[in-house]
Amino acid sequence: MTRQFFTLLTAATLCVSLTATAGAFANPGSTNADKSNAVSQLENRDQRLEQHVQTTTGGGRQAIVLQRRQVQQLIERIKAGESVDPREIDKLLRESPQ
């Protein structure tokens, strides 16, 4: 009985520890605000690129189409809950249409 008691006590202690650790690593609600802000900025960027595509011809148009597709894929990844490097977002927001 003593061995079973200590096994249960150890298991309970481990469960409590894991729960506390998971809570410590969970990000507060600002993460959702950050994601929605990034998605909003990227959607604005997508709209601007769409306007450039409509007024550009030739090879420059293909470069803009490529940039637009990268922005759309990044939006999809963020909405799907994937981890996205903030530098990747910044890079796409800073690139100017060709």
Secondary structure as UniProt FT lines:
FT   HELIX           2..25
FT   HELIX           30..55
FT   HELIX           59..79
FT   TURN            80..81
FT   HELIX           86..94
//
